[in-house]
Amino acid sequence: MSDTPEKHISKPGWLTIKLPKDDNYLKMKGISEEKRLHTIYSSGKCPNMGEIWNAGTATFMILGDVCTLSGKFCTTQTGKPQPVDTNEPKKIAQSVKPLNLKHVVITSVNQNNLPDGGAAIWAAAVRKIKNFKP
């Protein structure tokens, strides 16, 4: 073991991503926080969220933000989830139009503690989104 301190090596510029601060990003972030929605970008610490949101796409994570399984490459919190928000599908659907989204992707944490695994919330989310923006 060496007594000399290690030198800090800076990351190359192409590897560093700055978080966006433009209107689309701020609008999406504001609506997500206001409606207490979860996105894979925030829960999964996705570095590309600004680019994706600016392209008119959002990935909503339903069934909360705590997963009952632990994936090696996933940064989503693992543990005992909170009770499912049955209004979550409606809140997501109400967010689609003001955000002027072209594409909506739905993903979820694993909720193997639920009798249907969360299938009812999945179905409701798809139906509500299609009702607000076919």
N, CA, C and O atoms as a MOPAC input file, in Angstrom:
PM7 MOZYME 1SCF
protein

 N      0.84000 1    -1.18200 1     0.00000 1
 C      0.00000 1     0.00000 1     0.00000 1
 C      0.88500 1     1.24500 1     0.00000 1
 O      1.87100 1     1.31400 1     0.73300 1
 N      0.53400 1     2.20200 1    -0.80600 1
 C      1.33000 1     3.40300 1    -0.96100 1
 C      0.86500 1     4.49300 1    -0.00500 1
 O     -0.32200 1     4.59300 1     0.30500 1
 N      1.81800 1     5.31800 1     0.46400 1
 C      1.48600 1     6.43400 1     1.33500 1
 C      1.13200 1     7.69800 1     0.55700 1
 O      0.71100 1     8.69400 1     1.14500 1
 N      1.30300 1     7.65800 1    -0.77400 1
 C      0.99000 1     8.83700 1    -1.58200 1
 C     -0.49400 1     8.84700 1    -1.91600 1
 O     -1.07200 1     7.81300 1    -2.25000 1
 N     -1.11000 1    10.03300 1    -1.82100 1
 C     -2.54700 1    10.11400 1    -2.13200 1
 C     -2.80300 1     9.88600 1    -3.61200 1
 O     -1.97900 1    10.22200 1    -4.46200 1
 N     -3.97800 1     9.29800 1    -3.90700 1
 C     -4.34800 1     9.06200 1    -5.30600 1
 C     -4.72500 1    10.37100 1    -5.96300 1
 O     -5.32500 1    11.24300 1    -5.33400 1
 N     -4.36800 1    10.50700 1    -7.23900 1
 C     -4.71400 1    11.70900 1    -7.98500 1
 C     -6.14200 1    11.57500 1    -8.51000 1
 O     -6.55400 1    10.50300 1    -8.95300 1
 N     -6.88100 1    12.66700 1    -8.45500 1
 C     -8.24900 1    12.69200 1    -8.98800 1
 C     -8.18400 1    12.89500 1   -10.49100 1
 O     -7.54800 1    13.83300 1   -10.97200 1
 N     -8.82900 1    12.03100 1   -11.21700 1
 C     -8.87100 1    12.14100 1   -12.66900 1
 C    -10.27700 1    12.57900 1   -13.05200 1
 O    -11.25300 1    11.90900 1   -12.71600 1
 N    -10.38200 1    13.70100 1   -13.75500 1
 C    -11.68800 1    14.21300 1   -14.18900 1
 C    -12.27000 1    13.34900 1   -15.29300 1
 O    -11.54000 1    12.76900 1   -16.09700 1
 N    -13.58900 1    13.27300 1   -15.32200 1
 C    -14.28300 1    12.54900 1   -16.38700 1
 C    -14.17600 1    13.35400 1   -17.67600 1
 O    -14.14000 1    14.58400 1   -17.63800 1
 N    -14.12700 1    12.67600 1   -18.80400 1
 C    -14.12200 1    13.41500 1   -20.07200 1
 C    -15.46000 1    14.12900 1   -20.26900 1
 O    -16.48700 1    13.67000 1   -19.77100 1
 N    -15.44900 1    15.23500 1   -20.98500 1
 C    -16.63800 1    16.04800 1   -21.19700 1
 C    -17.80700 1    15.29400 1   -21.79200 1
 O    -18.95500 1    15.56500 1   -21.44000 1
 N    -17.54300 1    14.34100 1   -22.69800 1
 C    -18.61500 1    13.59700 1   -23.34800 1
 C    -19.31500 1    12.63900 1   -22.39600 1
 O    -20.40700 1    12.15800 1   -22.70000 1
 N    -18.71300 1    12.35700 1   -21.26000 1
 C    -19.30500 1    11.43700 1   -20.29600 1
 C    -20.16800 1    12.17300 1   -19.26400 1
 O    -20.97000 1    11.54900 1   -18.56900 1
 N    -20.00900 1    13.46100 1   -19.16700 1
 C    -20.73400 1    14.25000 1   -18.19300 1
 C    -22.00800 1    14.80700 1   -18.82100 1
 O    -21.96800 1    15.42700 1   -19.88400 1
 N    -23.11900 1    14.58100 1   -18.16300 1
 C    -24.40900 1    15.08400 1   -18.64700 1
 C    -24.92400 1    16.10200 1   -17.64300 1
 O    -25.01000 1    15.82100 1   -16.44700 1
 N    -25.26400 1    17.28000 1   -18.13300 1
 C    -25.83100 1    18.30600 1   -17.26900 1
 C    -27.34700 1    18.16900 1   -17.27800 1
 O    -27.95800 1    17.95700 1   -18.32500 1
 N    -27.94100 1    18.29200 1   -16.10400 1
 C    -29.39300 1    18.21600 1   -16.02000 1
 C    -30.00200 1    19.44200 1   -16.68700 1
 O    -29.50800 1    20.55700 1   -16.51800 1
 N    -31.06800 1    19.23500 1   -17.44100 1
 C    -31.70100 1    20.34800 1   -18.14400 1
 C    -32.43800 1    21.27300 1   -17.18800 1
 O    -32.80900 1    20.89100 1   -16.07800 1
 N    -32.63700 1    22.48900 1   -17.65000 1
 C    -33.39300 1    23.45800 1   -16.85600 1
 C    -34.35000 1    24.23100 1   -17.75400 1
 O    -34.76600 1    25.34000 1   -17.41900 1
 N    -34.69900 1    23.63900 1   -18.90300 1
 C    -35.57800 1    24.34800 1   -19.82700 1
 C    -37.04100 1    24.17600 1   -19.42100 1
 O    -37.35100 1    23.46700 1   -18.46400 1
 N    -37.93100 1    24.83300 1   -20.16000 1
 C    -39.35500 1    24.85200 1   -19.80600 1
 C    -39.99500 1    23.47100 1   -19.80300 1
 O    -40.76000 1    23.16000 1   -18.89000 1
 N    -39.70400 1    22.62900 1   -20.80000 1
 C    -40.30400 1    21.29100 1   -20.85400 1
 C    -39.91100 1    20.46300 1   -19.63400 1
 O    -40.74700 1    19.79600 1   -19.02400 1
 N    -38.65000 1    20.51600 1   -19.29500 1
 C    -38.15500 1    19.76400 1   -18.14700 1
 C    -38.83800 1    20.25000 1   -16.86200 1
 O    -39.33300 1    19.45300 1   -16.06500 1
 N    -38.85200 1    21.56400 1   -16.68500 1
 C    -39.44600 1    22.12300 1   -15.46400 1
 C    -40.93800 1    21.84000 1   -15.37000 1
 O    -41.45900 1    21.59500 1   -14.28200 1
 N    -41.62800 1    21.87300 1   -16.51100 1
 C    -43.06500 1    21.58100 1   -16.53300 1
 C    -43.32200 1    20.12300 1   -16.13900 1
 O    -44.18400 1    19.84300 1   -15.30700 1
 N    -42.57900 1    19.21100 1   -16.73500 1
 C    -42.73700 1    17.78100 1   -16.43000 1
 C    -42.40700 1    17.51100 1   -14.97000 1
 O    -43.13600 1    16.79300 1   -14.28600 1
 N    -41.33600 1    18.07300 1   -14.50700 1
 C    -40.93700 1    17.86400 1   -13.11800 1
 C    -41.99400 1    18.42400 1   -12.17000 1
 O    -42.33600 1    17.79400 1   -11.16900 1
 N    -42.51300 1    19.61900 1   -12.49300 1
 C    -43.53100 1    20.24700 1   -11.65000 1
 C    -44.80800 1    19.43600 1   -11.57500 1
 O    -45.35100 1    19.23000 1   -10.49000 1
 N    -45.29400 1    18.97100 1   -12.72300 1
 C    -46.53000 1    18.16900 1   -12.73500 1
 C    -46.31500 1    16.83900 1   -12.01800 1
 O    -47.19100 1    16.38600 1   -11.28100 1
 N    -45.17100 1    16.21600 1   -12.22700 1
 C    -44.87500 1    14.94300 1   -11.55000 1
 C    -44.87100 1    15.12200 1   -10.03900 1
 O    -45.41500 1    14.29600 1    -9.30600 1
 N    -44.26000 1    16.19400 1    -9.58200 1
 C    -44.20400 1    16.43600 1    -8.13700 1
 C    -45.57400 1    16.82200 1    -7.58800 1
 O    -45.97400 1    16.35500 1    -6.52100 1
 N    -46.29600 1    17.67900 1    -8.32100 1
 C    -47.61400 1    18.12900 1    -7.87300 1
 C    -48.57800 1    16.95800 1    -7.71700 1
 O    -49.31500 1    16.88700 1    -6.73400 1
 N    -48.57600 1    16.05000 1    -8.67200 1
 C    -49.49900 1    14.91200 1    -8.64000 1
 C    -48.90800 1    13.70300 1    -7.92400 1
 O    -49.54600 1    12.65500 1    -7.82800 1
 N    -47.68600 1    13.85800 1    -7.42300 1
 C    -46.98600 1    12.77600 1    -6.72400 1
 C    -46.87200 1    11.53100 1    -7.59200 1
 O    -47.13900 1    10.41200 1    -7.15200 1
 N    -46.46700 1    11.75900 1    -8.84000 1
 C    -46.26700 1    10.66300 1    -9.78000 1
 C    -44.81500 1    10.22200 1    -9.74200 1
 O    -43.91300 1    10.99800 1    -9.42700 1
 N    -44.62200 1     8.98200 1   -10.06600 1
 C    -43.26600 1     8.44700 1   -10.10700 1
 C    -42.88300 1     8.24400 1   -11.56700 1
 O    -43.67900 1     7.77500 1   -12.38000 1
 N    -41.66200 1     8.60500 1   -11.87100 1
 C    -41.14100 1     8.33600 1   -13.20800 1
 C    -39.87600 1     7.52700 1   -13.03500 1
 O    -39.20500 1     7.61300 1   -12.00600 1
 N    -39.55800 1     6.75300 1   -14.03000 1
 C    -38.33500 1     5.96100 1   -13.95800 1
 C    -37.11600 1     6.87600 1   -13.98700 1
 O    -36.03900 1     6.50600 1   -13.52000 1
 N    -37.29400 1     8.06400 1   -14.53700 1
 C    -36.17500 1     9.00100 1   -14.61100 1
 C    -35.74800 1     9.46200 1   -13.22900 1
 O    -34.55700 1     9.54800 1   -12.93300 1
 N    -36.72800 1     9.75700 1   -12.38400 1
 C    -36.38500 1    10.21400 1   -11.04100 1
 C    -36.06300 1     9.04500 1   -10.12100 1
 O    -35.05600 1     9.08000 1    -9.41300 1
 N    -36.89100 1     8.02000 1   -10.11800 1
 C    -36.65800 1     6.87900 1    -9.23000 1
 C    -35.44100 1     6.06500 1    -9.65700 1
 O    -34.71300 1     5.54100 1    -8.81500 1
 N    -35.22400 1     5.96100 1   -10.95800 1
 C    -34.09000 1     5.19400 1   -11.47100 1
 C    -32.86300 1     6.03100 1   -11.73500 1
 O    -31.85200 1     5.51800 1   -12.21500 1
 N    -32.93600 1     7.32400 1   -11.42600 1
 C    -31.81400 1     8.25400 1   -11.59700 1
 C    -31.27900 1     8.23600 1   -13.02800 1
 O    -30.07100 1     8.15700 1   -13.24700 1
 N    -32.17600 1     8.30900 1   -13.98100 1
 C    -31.81400 1     8.26000 1   -15.39800 1
 C    -31.13300 1     9.56500 1   -15.82200 1
 O    -31.69800 1    10.64100 1   -15.62300 1
 N    -29.94400 1     9.49200 1   -16.39400 1
 C    -29.24400 1    10.70700 1   -16.80400 1
 C    -29.79900 1    11.33400 1   -18.07900 1
 O    -29.42500 1    12.45800 1   -18.41400 1
 N    -30.67500 1    10.64500 1   -18.79300 1
 C    -31.18900 1    11.14700 1   -20.06500 1
 C    -32.57700 1    11.76800 1   -19.96000 1
 O    -33.21000 1    12.02000 1   -20.98400 1
 N    -33.06100 1    12.01700 1   -18.75300 1
 C    -34.44700 1    12.44700 1   -18.60200 1
 C    -34.76800 1    13.73100 1   -19.34800 1
 O    -35.84700 1    13.82600 1   -19.93300 1
 N    -33.90900 1    14.69600 1   -19.35700 1
 C    -34.19800 1    15.94000 1   -20.06000 1
 C    -34.35700 1    15.73400 1   -21.54800 1
 O    -35.27500 1    16.27300 1   -22.16600 1
 N    -33.46700 1    14.95600 1   -22.12000 1
 C    -33.52200 1    14.65400 1   -23.55500 1
 C    -34.81200 1    13.91700 1   -23.91400 1
 O    -35.44600 1    14.22600 1   -24.92300 1
 N    -35.19100 1    12.95900 1   -23.10100 1
 C    -36.38800 1    12.15400 1   -23.36100 1
 C    -37.64500 1    12.99700 1   -23.17300 1
 O    -38.55100 1    12.95000 1   -24.00500 1
 N    -37.70700 1    13.76400 1   -22.09200 1
 C    -38.87200 1    14.61700 1   -21.85000 1
 C    -39.02400 1    15.65100 1   -22.95900 1
 O    -40.14100 1    15.93000 1   -23.39600 1
 N    -37.91800 1    16.21700 1   -23.41500 1
 C    -37.98200 1    17.21300 1   -24.49400 1
 C    -38.44500 1    16.60800 1   -25.80900 1
 O    -38.93800 1    17.32800 1   -26.67800 1
 N    -38.29600 1    15.30300 1   -25.97200 1
 C    -38.75300 1    14.62800 1   -27.19000 1
 C    -40.24800 1    14.30200 1   -27.12300 1
 O    -40.79900 1    13.75400 1   -28.07800 1
 N    -40.90900 1    14.62800 1   -26.01500 1
 C    -42.34700 1    14.38700 1   -25.88700 1
 C    -42.69100 1    12.99500 1   -25.40400 1
 O    -43.77800 1    12.48700 1   -25.68200 1
 N    -41.77300 1    12.37700 1   -24.68400 1
 C    -41.99500 1    11.03300 1   -24.15200 1
 C    -41.84900 1    11.06600 1   -22.63700 1
 O    -40.97600 1    11.74800 1   -22.10100 1
 N    -42.70100 1    10.33000 1   -21.96200 1
 C    -42.57200 1    10.18900 1   -20.51500 1
 C    -42.81100 1     8.73200 1   -20.14900 1
 O    -43.70400 1     8.07600 1   -20.68500 1
 N    -42.00200 1     8.24500 1   -19.23100 1
 C    -42.18900 1     6.90100 1   -18.70700 1
 C    -42.63900 1     7.03200 1   -17.26000 1
 O    -41.87100 1     7.42200 1   -16.38100 1
 N    -43.89300 1     6.69600 1   -17.04200 1
 C    -44.44300 1     6.75100 1   -15.69300 1
 C    -44.26400 1     5.39000 1   -15.03400 1
 O    -44.45800 1     4.34600 1   -15.65700 1
 N    -43.89200 1     5.42700 1   -13.77400 1
 C    -43.71400 1     4.19200 1   -13.01200 1
 C    -44.89700 1     4.07500 1   -12.06500 1
 O    -45.04700 1     4.87200 1   -11.13900 1
 N    -45.73000 1     3.07900 1   -12.30600 1
 C    -46.93000 1     2.91100 1   -11.49300 1
 C    -46.66900 1     1.95700 1   -10.32700 1
 O    -45.63600 1     1.29100 1   -10.26100 1
 N    -47.61700 1     1.91400 1    -9.43000 1
 C    -47.58800 1     1.05300 1    -8.24200 1
 C    -46.57700 1     1.52700 1    -7.20200 1
 O    -46.08800 1     0.73600 1    -6.39600 1
 N    -46.27000 1     2.81900 1    -7.22700 1
 C    -45.37200 1     3.39000 1    -6.23000 1
 C    -43.93700 1     3.45100 1    -6.69100 1
 O    -43.64300 1     3.30400 1    -7.87800 1
 N    -43.03700 1     3.67000 1    -5.73500 1
 C    -41.61700 1     3.76600 1    -6.08000 1
 C    -40.74100 1     2.85600 1    -5.22400 1
 O    -39.52400 1     3.02500 1    -5.16400 1
 N    -41.37900 1     1.88300 1    -4.56000 1
 C    -40.63800 1     0.89600 1    -3.77700 1
 C    -40.93200 1    -0.46900 1    -4.35500 1
 O    -42.08900 1    -0.87900 1    -4.44500 1
 N    -39.89100 1    -1.16900 1    -4.74500 1
 C    -40.01700 1    -2.47700 1    -5.38800 1
 C    -39.86100 1    -3.60000 1    -4.36600 1
 O    -39.11700 1    -3.46800 1    -3.39400 1
 N    -40.56500 1    -4.70000 1    -4.59500 1
 C    -40.44400 1    -5.83800 1    -3.67900 1
 C    -39.29000 1    -6.76500 1    -4.07500 1
 O    -38.96700 1    -7.70200 1    -3.34500 1
 N    -38.67700 1    -6.50700 1    -5.21400 1
 C    -37.50500 1    -7.27900 1    -5.64800 1
 C    -36.30000 1    -6.34800 1    -5.73400 1
 O    -36.44900 1    -5.12700 1    -5.78500 1
 N    -35.13100 1    -6.92400 1    -5.74900 1
 C    -33.91600 1    -6.11600 1    -5.83800 1
 C    -33.12100 1    -6.52200 1    -7.07000 1
 O    -32.52100 1    -7.59600 1    -7.10600 1
 N    -33.12200 1    -5.65400 1    -8.07900 1
 C    -32.35400 1    -5.93300 1    -9.28600 1
 C    -30.94300 1    -5.37800 1    -9.16000 1
 O    -30.73800 1    -4.31500 1    -8.57400 1
 N    -29.97400 1    -6.09600 1    -9.70900 1
 C    -28.57300 1    -5.69100 1    -9.59200 1
 C    -28.28600 1    -4.34300 1   -10.25200 1
 O    -27.44400 1    -3.58500 1    -9.76900 1
 N    -28.97700 1    -4.04100 1   -11.35000 1
 C    -28.66700 1    -2.82800 1   -12.09200 1
 C    -29.72200 1    -1.73600 1   -11.91200 1
 O    -29.73300 1    -0.75600 1   -12.65700 1
 N    -30.59200 1    -1.89700 1   -10.94600 1
 C    -31.68500 1    -0.96000 1   -10.75000 1
 C    -31.43600 1    -0.12400 1    -9.49600 1
 O    -31.04000 1    -0.65200 1    -8.45700 1
 N    -31.67000 1     1.17200 1    -9.60100 1
 C    -31.47700 1     2.03800 1    -8.44800 1
 C    -32.79300 1     2.35800 1    -7.73900 1
 O    -32.81600 1     3.16600 1    -6.81100 1
 N    -33.88800 1     1.73000 1    -8.17300 1
 C    -35.17000 1     1.94400 1    -7.51600 1
 C    -35.11500 1     1.32800 1    -6.12100 1
 O    -34.56800 1     0.24200 1    -5.93100 1
 N    -35.67600 1     2.01900 1    -5.17100 1
 C    -35.66500 1     1.56900 1    -3.78300 1
 C    -36.34000 1     0.20500 1    -3.64100 1
 O    -37.34800 1    -0.07000 1    -4.29200 1
 N    -35.77800 1    -0.63800 1    -2.79100 1
 C    -36.33000 1    -1.95800 1    -2.52800 1
 C    -36.81500 1    -2.01300 1    -1.07900 1
 O    -36.18700 1    -1.45000 1    -0.18100 1
 N    -37.93800 1    -2.69700 1    -0.86400 1
 C    -38.43200 1    -2.82700 1     0.49600 1
 C    -39.90800 1    -3.14000 1     0.50500 1
 O    -40.44600 1    -3.71900 1    -0.43900 1
 N    -40.55400 1    -2.74900 1     1.58700 1
 C    -41.99700 1    -2.95900 1     1.72000 1
 C    -42.70000 1    -1.72600 1     1.14900 1
 O    -42.53300 1    -0.62400 1     1.67100 1
 N    -43.48400 1    -1.90200 1     0.08200 1
 C    -44.13700 1    -0.75600 1    -0.55600 1
 C    -45.27800 1    -0.17400 1     0.27400 1
 O    -45.85700 1    -0.83400 1     1.13700 1
 N    -45.57300 1     1.08300 1    -0.02400 1
 C    -46.72700 1     1.75400 1     0.56400 1
 C    -47.99000 1     1.18000 1    -0.08900 1
 O    -47.89600 1     0.52200 1    -1.12600 1
 N    -49.15800 1     1.41500 1     0.49600 1
 C    -50.39700 1     0.96900 1    -0.16600 1
 C    -50.50800 1     1.60400 1    -1.55400 1
 O    -50.05900 1     2.73000 1    -1.76600 1
 N    -51.10100 1     0.88100 1    -2.48300 1
 C    -51.24600 1     1.33900 1    -3.86500 1
 C    -52.19900 1     2.53100 1    -3.91600 1
 O    -53.25500 1     2.51700 1    -3.28200 1
 N    -51.82600 1     3.55200 1    -4.66600 1
 C    -52.67200 1     4.72400 1    -4.88300 1
 C    -53.62200 1     4.39600 1    -6.02900 1
 O    -53.21000 1     4.38200 1    -7.18900 1
 N    -54.87500 1     4.13500 1    -5.71900 1
 C    -55.84300 1     3.75300 1    -6.75600 1
 C    -56.19100 1     4.92000 1    -7.67900 1
 O    -56.78400 1     4.71000 1    -8.73700 1
 N    -55.83400 1     6.14400 1    -7.29500 1
 C    -56.04800 1     7.31200 1    -8.15300 1
 C    -54.86700 1     7.56600 1    -9.09700 1
 O    -54.91700 1     8.47600 1    -9.92400 1
 N    -53.82900 1     6.77600 1    -8.97300 1
 C    -52.62800 1     6.95300 1    -9.79200 1
 C    -52.92600 1     6.93000 1   -11.29600 1
 O    -52.42700 1     7.79900 1   -12.01000 1
 N    -53.71200 1     5.98300 1   -11.80800 1
 C    -54.01300 1     5.99900 1   -13.25100 1
 C    -54.66100 1     7.29700 1   -13.71900 1
 O    -54.32400 1     7.80900 1   -14.78700 1
 N    -55.58600 1     7.83000 1   -12.92800 1
 C    -56.25900 1     9.08600 1   -13.28900 1
 C    -55.26600 1    10.24700 1   -13.27100 1
 O    -55.28600 1    11.08900 1   -14.17000 1
 N    -54.40500 1    10.30200 1   -12.26800 1
 C    -53.42200 1    11.38400 1   -12.16600 1
 C    -52.44300 1    11.35200 1   -13.33900 1
 O    -52.05700 1    12.39900 1   -13.85900 1
 N    -52.04600 1    10.15500 1   -13.75000 1
 C    -51.15000 1    10.03500 1   -14.90600 1
 C    -51.87000 1    10.51500 1   -16.15800 1
 O    -51.32100 1    11.30100 1   -16.93000 1
 N    -53.07900 1    10.05100 1   -16.35700 1
 C    -53.84400 1    10.43600 1   -17.55000 1
 C    -54.04800 1    11.94700 1   -17.61000 1
 O    -53.95800 1    12.53900 1   -18.68600 1
 N    -54.31800 1    12.56700 1   -16.48900 1
 C    -54.52000 1    14.01300 1   -16.45400 1
 C    -53.22400 1    14.77700 1   -16.74800 1
 O    -53.26900 1    15.96100 1   -17.08500 1
 N    -52.09200 1    14.12400 1   -16.62800 1
 C    -50.80100 1    14.75900 1   -16.88700 1
 C    -50.40400 1    14.69700 1   -18.35500 1
 O    -49.60200 1    15.51000 1   -18.81600 1
 N    -50.95300 1    13.74700 1   -19.08500 1
 C    -50.54500 1    13.51300 1   -20.47000 1
 C    -50.85300 1    14.71300 1   -21.36500 1
 O    -50.00000 1    15.14200 1   -22.14200 1
 N    -52.05400 1    15.24900 1   -21.26000 1
 C    -52.46300 1    16.34400 1   -22.14800 1
 C    -51.68700 1    17.64100 1   -21.90200 1
 O    -51.15600 1    18.20700 1   -22.85700 1
 N    -51.59600 1    18.13600 1   -20.66100 1
 C    -50.86200 1    19.39400 1   -20.46800 1
 C    -49.37400 1    19.29000 1   -20.79700 1
 O    -48.73100 1    20.29600 1   -21.09300 1
 N    -48.83500 1    18.09100 1   -20.74600 1
 C    -47.42500 1    17.90400 1   -21.09100 1
 C    -47.23000 1    17.73700 1   -22.59700 1
 O    -46.10100 1    17.71100 1   -23.08600 1
 N    -48.34100 1    17.62400 1   -23.32600 1
 C    -48.30200 1    17.45800 1   -24.77800 1
 C    -47.39700 1    16.28500 1   -25.18100 1
 O    -46.54700 1    16.39800 1   -26.06500 1
 N    -47.61200 1    15.17100 1   -24.50500 1
 C    -46.78000 1    13.99600 1   -24.75300 1
 C    -47.16800 1    13.30700 1   -26.04900 1
 O    -48.35200 1    13.16600 1   -26.35700 1
 N    -46.16700 1    12.87900 1   -26.80700 1
 C    -46.39100 1    12.10300 1   -28.02500 1
 C    -46.45100 1    10.61600 1   -27.69500 1
 O    -47.17800 1     9.85000 1   -28.32800 1
 N    -45.67600 1    10.22900 1   -26.69500 1
 C    -45.60000 1     8.81700 1   -26.29500 1
 C    -45.62500 1     8.72100 1   -24.77700 1
 O    -44.99200 1     9.51000 1   -24.07500 1
 N    -46.36800 1     7.73900 1   -24.29000 1
 C    -46.40900 1     7.46300 1   -22.86100 1
 C    -45.99800 1     6.01400 1   -22.66900 1
 O    -46.58800 1     5.10100 1   -23.24700 1
 N    -44.99100 1     5.82400 1   -21.86000 1
 C    -44.51900 1     4.48400 1   -21.53900 1
 C    -44.86700 1     4.23400 1   -20.07900 1
 O    -44.67300 1     5.09800 1   -19.22400 1
 N    -45.37600 1     3.05500 1   -19.81300 1
 C    -45.71000 1     2.70600 1   -18.43100 1
 C    -44.80600 1     1.55500 1   -18.01000 1
 O    -44.64400 1     0.56600 1   -18.72500 1
 N    -44.23700 1     1.71300 1   -16.85700 1
 C    -43.45300 1     0.64600 1   -16.24500 1
 C    -43.89900 1     0.58900 1   -14.79000 1
 O    -44.70400 1     1.41000 1   -14.35100 1
 N    -43.39100 1    -0.35300 1   -14.06100 1
 C    -43.78500 1    -0.40600 1   -12.64700 1
 C    -42.72400 1    -1.10100 1   -11.82400 1
 O    -41.87100 1    -1.83400 1   -12.32400 1
 N    -42.82100 1    -0.83500 1   -10.55300 1
 C    -42.04800 1    -1.62200 1    -9.60900 1
 C    -42.72600 1    -2.98600 1    -9.53200 1
 O    -43.87400 1    -3.13600 1    -9.95300 1
 N    -42.04000 1    -3.94800 1    -9.01100 1
 C    -42.63700 1    -5.25900 1    -8.81300 1
 C    -43.41200 1    -5.21100 1    -7.50600 1
 O    -42.88600 1    -4.79000 1    -6.47500 1
 N    -44.65400 1    -5.64000 1    -7.55600 1
 C    -45.48800 1    -5.68400 1    -6.34900 1
 C    -46.01200 1    -7.11100 1    -6.18900 1
 O    -47.21300 1    -7.36100 1    -6.29100 1
 N    -45.09600 1    -8.03300 1    -5.93900 1
 C    -45.52600 1    -9.41900 1    -5.79700 1
 C    -46.28700 1    -9.66000 1    -4.49300 1
 O    -46.70100 1   -10.78600 1    -4.21700 1
 N    -46.46900 1    -8.62300 1    -3.70000 1
 C    -47.27300 1    -8.71900 1    -2.48400 1
 C    -48.76400 1    -8.52900 1    -2.77400 1
 O    -49.59500 1    -8.79600 1    -1.90600 1
 N    -49.11500 1    -8.07000 1    -3.98800 1
 C    -50.52300 1    -7.87000 1    -4.34800 1
 C    -51.08500 1    -9.14100 1    -4.97000 1
 O    -50.37800 1    -9.83300 1    -5.70300 1
 N    -52.35300 1    -9.46000 1    -4.68700 1
 C    -52.94400 1   -10.68500 1    -5.24200 1
 C    -52.87500 1   -10.75700 1    -6.77300 1
 O    -52.64700 1   -11.83000 1    -7.33300 1
 N    -53.07000 1    -9.62100 1    -7.44700 1
 C    -53.02200 1    -9.63000 1    -8.91800 1
 C    -51.70500 1    -9.07400 1    -9.45200 1
 O    -51.56100 1    -8.87500 1   -10.65800 1
 N    -50.74400 1    -8.82200 1    -8.56100 1
 C    -49.45300 1    -8.28800 1    -8.97500 1
 C    -49.53400 1    -6.85200 1    -9.48000 1
 O    -48.54800 1    -6.32000 1    -9.99000 1
 N    -50.69000 1    -6.22500 1    -9.34300 1
 C    -50.87300 1    -4.85200 1    -9.80300 1
 C    -51.56000 1    -4.75300 1   -11.15600 1
 O    -51.65000 1    -3.66400 1   -11.72200 1
 N    -52.05000 1    -5.88000 1   -11.68600 1
 C    -52.67000 1    -5.90200 1   -13.02100 1
 C    -53.84800 1    -4.93700 1   -13.12800 1
 O    -54.04000 1    -4.32600 1   -14.18000 1
 N    -54.63000 1    -4.78700 1   -12.08000 1
 C    -55.79500 1    -3.89600 1   -12.12900 1
 C    -55.36000 1    -2.43800 1   -12.32600 1
 O    -56.00500 1    -1.69400 1   -13.06400 1
 N    -54.29300 1    -2.04000 1   -11.68100 1
 C    -53.78000 1    -0.67100 1   -11.82800 1
 C    -53.20000 1    -0.48700 1   -13.23500 1
 O    -53.39500 1     0.56000 1   -13.85300 1
 N    -52.49100 1    -1.49600 1   -13.74100 1
 C    -51.97200 1    -1.43500 1   -15.11700 1
 C    -53.11900 1    -1.20800 1   -16.10400 1
 O    -53.05800 1    -0.30600 1   -16.94000 1
 N    -54.15800 1    -2.02800 1   -16.00200 1
 C    -55.29200 1    -1.93100 1   -16.93200 1
 C    -55.97100 1    -0.56700 1   -16.81100 1
 O    -56.31900 1     0.04700 1   -17.81900 1
 N    -56.15600 1    -0.10100 1   -15.59400 1
 C    -56.79700 1     1.20400 1   -15.38700 1
 C    -55.94400 1     2.33200 1   -15.96200 1
 O    -56.48100 1     3.27400 1   -16.54600 1
 N    -54.64300 1     2.24900 1   -15.80800 1
 C    -53.75400 1     3.29000 1   -16.33600 1
 C    -53.84700 1     3.36500 1   -17.86000 1
 O    -53.94600 1     4.45600 1   -18.42200 1
 N    -53.81700 1     2.22700 1   -18.51900 1
 C    -53.90900 1     2.20700 1   -19.98600 1
 C    -55.25000 1     2.77900 1   -20.43700 1
 O    -55.29800 1     3.60300 1   -21.35100 1
 N    -56.33200 1     2.34600 1   -19.80200 1
 C    -57.66600 1     2.84600 1   -20.17300 1
 C    -57.78300 1     4.35800 1   -19.97500 1
 O    -58.27500 1     5.06800 1   -20.85300 1
 N    -57.33700 1     4.83700 1   -18.84000 1
 C    -57.46600 1     6.27500 1   -18.54000 1
 C    -56.62900 1     7.10800 1   -19.51000 1
 O    -57.09100 1     8.14400 1   -19.98900 1
 N    -55.42400 1     6.67500 1   -19.79900 1
 C    -54.56400 1     7.41800 1   -20.72700 1
 C    -55.22200 1     7.45700 1   -22.11100 1
 O    -55.26000 1     8.50600 1   -22.75300 1
 N    -55.73000 1     6.32700 1   -22.55900 1
 C    -56.38900 1     6.27800 1   -23.88100 1
 C    -57.62900 1     7.17400 1   -23.92200 1
 O    -57.93900 1     7.74400 1   -24.96800 1
 N    -58.33400 1     7.30600 1   -22.81400 1
 C    -59.49700 1     8.19200 1   -22.74600 1
 C    -59.09100 1     9.66700 1   -22.86200 1
 O    -59.79000 1    10.45900 1   -23.49500 1
 N    -57.95700 1    10.03200 1   -22.24800 1
 C    -57.51000 1    11.42100 1   -22.28600 1
 C    -56.80600 1    11.77400 1   -23.58500 1
 O    -56.91900 1    12.89900 1   -24.07300 1
 N    -56.07600 1    10.81100 1   -24.14700 1
 C    -55.35100 1    11.05500 1   -25.39100 1
 C    -55.24000 1     9.73400 1   -26.14300 1
 O    -54.31200 1     8.95600 1   -25.92200 1
 N    -56.20000 1     9.49100 1   -27.03600 1
 C    -56.26600 1     8.18900 1   -27.71800 1
 C    -55.00200 1     7.79900 1   -28.48200 1
 O    -54.95200 1     6.72900 1   -29.08700 1

